[in-house]
Amino acid sequence: MPTAYVLIKVAAGAESWVFEALKRIEGIEEVNVVYGEYDIIAKVNAQNMNDLRDIVIKQIRSVNGIVKTETFIIAVSSIKYPTAEKLS
């Protein structure tokens, strides 16, 4: 079950609209407005890599007001693997 963080840049003034639209997408577990280069970070959980690709490309990127996305797929998580031995 892949998990990814999607960093999202939105058009000026579209933060509220994009935030609400993202909350309605199945597979998005969290949506957070942040300060910095990106405006929103979404945490996505998918059943497999194909589903993750569809959520990012077909659903997230199709939301009006989104200018740019950057996706970071989790390789190792302290939640799933609480010990360092999984890194070696």
Helices and strands as residue ranges (DSSP letters): E 3-10, H 15-23, E 28-33, E 40-45, H 49-54, I 55-60, E 66-73, G 84-87
